[in-house]
């Protein structure tokens, strides 16, 4: 009569499951290593979806639409009318990072640096003294586009934010953590050698050296950086962690773990009962703002066009009211070293399957979608029948914090929705940790959601 979450490693111990898990994990590690920005993630998804027959144009039975290069929606037509509702799985492609400022370049103490503005909920001290890569795009005034990706190949240089030496940090270590590390000191080191043709009187010869390299390699000038989106992200590939390689460490599990697992599950479907929609947004980490975030009308406009092409007699609100959705986002797994911030009866464990989070928000469920019991019961039923491990948890103790997802922005349409995704250690850090078994179980769970 009691309930205990099942350990995925016990459930998926057959050779067949182990082989499938290892294959999926290897593909995920490659994906996580390649896709470090929202633009790179959307490009990766679109290339693979197009190979599987998804095309632009809402008249197609399988269509996709990209918005601003940072969000994408894909749909597969089902047998049942749209008026009976659809299945939506939504995730996000953006991740906390350091964005180069509009005018980033300067020189101090014979070093050329770039000013940054951090994006999303980072812990600033985690970004000092580590190898960084630069990813992004530059748009020239003639509309031409330049791709930037430096620091990932073995022959590339990397970049970094220098930290203060402990010998001179006595004052800093006595400060509160929130005050000890200033955002304006998150400046990325770009170079050190003065431009060969510079003179002693030049004020910024090292900066000129960096600009010369950028001009020769990419054909850009300093003014072009005003119309650029360049991100400093952790350099290097995702890696397996531990002697047994059961964990995966890397940058961007939040939320590329769900993007990857949801996309792979979406591709596995064929002639479903209900129309299936996968949508991947930008800007979740800063509140889902802007024209490419979940607060925008991108989803609504796209589904209006879909109805107009497939079933014009149906009203959008009728479809929405009968729709079931998953907000595919990761969850904070219980940290072995910081168990005191969790309430253990309502905490999740790595390796025990994807996590239902009935509500997010903070202290008193403020700003939360609170999933209805009827919907939770339906989801439990389909996962239990399929033998897929799952767990349910809250984001730590009630008074200690909280967070938010895209769920509440879909809930306003009247559909059923809940947060559901794998647990992560070190969330929002430059090197997050996720269980290989949880990625596999999440993929299988998302399959069941789309199928039922």
Residue pairs with C-beta under 8 A, 6 or more apart in sequence:
5 348
5 349
5 352
5 353
5 389
5 390
5 391
6 352
6 353
6 389
7 351
7 352
7 389
8 351
8 352
8 353
8 389
8 435
8 437
8 438
8 440
8 441
9 246
9 351
9 437
11 17
11 387
11 389
11 441
12 18
12 21
12 437
12 440
12 441
17 440
20 440
21 436
21 437
21 440
22 436
24 264
24 439
24 440
24 443
25 248
25 436
25 439
25 440
27 260
27 264
28 238
28 248
28 257
28 260
28 261
28 439
29 237
29 238
29 239
29 240
29 248
29 250
31 44
31 256
31 260
32 237
32 238
32 248
32 250
32 251
32 252
32 253
32 256
32 260
33 236
33 237
33 238
33 250
34 40
34 44
35 41
35 44
35 93
35 252
35 256
36 95
36 133
36 135
36 231
36 233
36 234
36 251
36 252
37 95
37 97
37 135
37 136
37 231
37 233
38 70
38 71
38 93
38 94
38 95
38 282
38 292
39 69
39 70
39 136
39 137
39 229
40 135
41 93
41 256
41 259
41 280
42 66
42 69
42 70
42 71
42 72
42 93
42 280
43 69
45 72
45 74
45 259
45 263
45 280
46 64
46 66
46 72
48 263
48 267
49 64
49 74
49 263
49 267
50 64
52 62
52 267
53 62
54 60
54 62
54 63
54 64
54 74
55 62
55 63
55 64
56 63
56 64
56 65
57 63
58 65
58 302
58 305
58 306
58 308
58 309
58 310
59 309
61 76
61 77
62 74
62 75
62 76
62 77
63 74
63 75
63 306
64 72
64 73
64 74
64 75
65 72
65 73
65 302
66 72
67 73
67 291
67 292
67 298
68 282
68 291
68 292
70 93
70 94
70 282
70 283
70 292
71 93
71 279
71 280
71 281
71 282
71 292
71 293
71 298
72 279
72 280
73 277
73 278
73 279
73 298
73 299
73 302
74 266
74 277
74 278
74 279
75 275
75 276
75 277
75 278
75 306
76 266
76 269
76 272
76 275
76 276
77 275
77 310
78 86
78 271
78 272
78 273
78 274
78 275
78 276
79 271
79 272
79 273
79 274
80 273
80 274
80 275
81 311
81 314
82 275
82 306
82 307
82 310
82 311
82 314
82 319
83 311
83 314
83 315
83 318
83 319
83 322
84 274
84 322
85 274
85 319
85 320
85 321
85 322
85 323
85 324
85 415
86 274
86 275
86 276
86 277
86 319
86 323
87 272
87 274
87 275
87 276
87 277
87 323
87 324
87 325
87 449
87 450
88 277
88 278
88 279
88 323
88 324
88 325
88 326
88 410
88 415
88 417
89 262
89 265
89 266
89 276
89 277
89 278
89 279
89 325
89 326
89 328
89 446
89 449
89 450
90 278
90 279
90 280
90 281
90 294
90 299
90 325
90 326
90 327
90 328
90 406
90 410
91 255
91 258
91 259
91 262
91 279
91 280
91 281
91 328
91 329
92 255
92 259
92 280
92 281
92 282
92 283
92 284
92 285
92 288
92 294
92 329
92 406
93 255
93 256
93 259
93 280
93 281
93 282
94 119
94 120
94 281
94 282
94 283
94 284
94 285
94 286
95 120
95 233
95 251
95 252
95 254
95 255
95 256
95 285
96 118
96 119
96 120
96 121
96 122
96 254
96 285
96 428
97 118
97 119
97 120
97 122
97 231
97 232
97 233
98 116
98 117
98 118
98 119
98 122
98 127
98 132
98 161
98 186
98 188
98 231
98 232
98 233
99 116
99 117
99 118
99 119
99 229
99 230
99 231
99 232
100 114
100 115
100 116
100 134
100 136
100 188
100 225
100 228
100 230
100 231
100 232
101 114
101 115
101 116
101 117
102 225
102 226
103 115
103 225
103 226
104 114
104 115
104 116
104 225
104 230
105 112
105 113
105 114
105 190
105 207
105 210
105 211
105 222
105 225
106 112
106 113
106 114
106 115
106 204
106 207
107 113
107 203
107 204
107 205
107 206
107 207
110 192
110 194
110 206
111 189
111 191
111 192
111 206
112 189
112 190
112 191
112 192
112 204
112 206
112 207
112 209
112 210
113 187
113 188
113 189
113 190
114 187
114 188
114 190
114 232
115 184
115 187
116 186
116 187
116 188
116 232
117 183
118 124
118 127
118 183
118 186
119 231
119 285
119 286
120 285
120 286
120 428
121 285
121 403
121 428
122 428
123 428
123 429
124 181
124 182
124 183
124 186
125 177
125 180
125 181
126 429
126 430
127 161
127 186
127 430
128 161
128 162
128 163
128 181
128 186
129 160
129 161
129 162
129 163
130 160
130 161
130 234
130 430
131 151
131 158
131 159
131 160
131 234
131 235
131 236
132 151
132 158
132 159
132 160
132 161
132 188
132 232
132 233
132 234
132 235
133 149
133 150
133 151
133 152
133 156
133 158
133 159
133 232
133 233
133 234
133 235
133 236
134 148
134 149
134 150
134 151
134 159
134 188
134 230
134 231
134 232
134 233
135 148
135 149
135 230
135 231
135 233
136 148
136 228
136 229
136 230
136 231
137 145
137 146
137 147
137 148
137 228
137 229
137 230
138 145
138 146
138 148
138 218
138 220
138 224
138 225
138 227
138 228
138 230
139 145
139 146
139 224
139 227
139 228
140 146
140 220
140 224
140 227
141 224
141 227
146 218
146 219
146 220
146 224
148 218
148 228
148 230
150 156
150 157
150 159
151 157
151 158
151 159
151 235
152 235
152 236
152 237
158 235
159 188
159 189
159 190
159 232
159 235
160 188
160 189
161 185
161 186
161 187
161 188
161 189
161 232
162 189
164 172
172 180
173 180
188 232
190 210
191 206
191 207
191 209
191 210
191 213
192 206
193 206
193 209
194 202
194 205
194 206
194 208
194 209
195 202
195 205
195 206
195 208
195 209
195 212
196 209
198 205
198 208
198 209
199 205
202 208
211 221
211 222
214 220
215 221
233 251
233 430
234 251
234 430
234 431
237 250
238 248
238 249
238 250
238 251
239 248
239 249
239 250
240 246
240 247
240 248
240 249
240 436
241 247
241 248
241 249
241 433
245 436
246 351
246 435
246 436
246 437
247 350
247 433
247 434
247 435
247 436
248 433
248 434
248 435
248 436
248 439
249 431
249 432
249 433
250 431
250 432
251 430
251 431
251 432
252 432
253 330
253 422
253 424
253 427
253 432
253 433
253 434
254 329
254 330
254 424
254 427
254 428
254 432
255 284
255 328
255 329
255 330
255 421
257 330
257 421
257 422
257 424
257 434
257 439
257 442
258 328
258 329
258 330
258 421
258 422
258 442
259 280
259 328
260 439
261 328
261 421
261 422
261 439
261 442
261 443
261 446
262 278
262 326
262 328
262 446
263 278
263 280
264 443
265 443
265 444
265 446
265 447
265 449
265 450
266 276
266 278
266 446
266 450
268 447
268 450
269 276
269 447
269 450
269 451
272 450
272 451
275 306
275 310
276 450
277 303
279 298
279 299
281 288
281 292
281 293
281 294
281 298
281 406
282 290
282 292
282 293
283 289
283 290
283 292
283 293
283 294
284 293
284 294
284 329
284 405
284 406
286 293
287 293
287 295
287 404
288 294
288 295
288 406
288 409
289 295
290 296
291 298
292 298
294 406
294 409
294 410
295 409
299 410
300 316
300 413
303 316
303 319
304 316
307 314
307 316
307 319
317 413
317 414
320 413
320 414
320 415
321 413
321 414
321 415
322 415
323 413
323 415
323 416
324 375
324 378
324 415
324 416
324 417
324 449
325 410
325 415
325 416
325 417
326 417
326 418
326 420
326 446
326 449
327 369
327 405
327 406
327 407
327 410
327 417
327 418
327 419
327 420
328 420
328 421
328 442
328 446
329 357
329 405
329 406
329 407
329 419
329 420
329 421
330 421
330 422
330 423
330 424
330 427
330 434
331 348
331 355
331 357
331 393
331 395
331 419
331 421
331 422
331 423
331 424
332 342
332 348
332 393
332 395
332 396
332 423
332 424
332 427
333 347
333 348
333 349
333 350
333 355
333 423
333 424
333 425
334 342
334 344
334 347
334 348
334 349
334 423
335 341
335 342
335 425
335 426
341 396
341 397
341 400
342 396
342 397
343 394
343 396
343 397
343 398
346 392
346 393
346 394
347 393
347 394
347 396
348 355
348 391
348 392
348 393
348 423
349 391
349 423
350 423
350 425
350 433
350 434
350 435
350 438
351 435
351 437
351 438
352 389
352 391
352 423
352 438
353 388
353 389
353 390
353 391
353 422
353 437
353 438
353 441
353 442
353 445
354 390
354 391
354 420
354 421
354 422
354 438
354 441
354 442
354 445
355 390
355 391
355 392
355 393
355 420
355 421
355 422
355 423
356 371
356 376
356 379
356 390
356 391
356 392
356 393
356 418
356 419
356 420
357 392
357 393
357 394
357 395
357 405
357 418
357 419
357 420
358 370
358 371
358 376
358 392
358 394
358 418
358 419
359 365
359 368
359 369
359 370
359 371
359 394
360 367
360 368
360 369
360 395
360 402
360 403
360 404
360 405
360 407
360 408
360 419
361 367
361 368
361 402
361 403
361 404
362 401
362 402
362 403
363 398
363 399
363 402
364 398
366 402
367 402
367 404
367 408
368 404
368 408
369 405
369 407
369 408
369 410
369 411
369 417
369 418
369 419
371 407
371 416
371 417
371 418
371 419
372 416
374 416
375 416
375 417
375 418
376 418
379 418
379 420
379 449
380 390
382 448
382 449
382 452
383 390
383 445
383 448
386 444
386 445
386 448
388 441
388 444
388 445
388 448
389 441
390 441
390 445
393 423
395 401
395 402
395 403
396 402
405 419
407 417
407 418
407 419
410 417
411 417
420 445
421 442
422 434
422 435
422 438
422 439
422 441
422 442
423 434
423 435
423 438
424 432
424 433
424 434
425 432
425 433
425 434
426 432
426 433
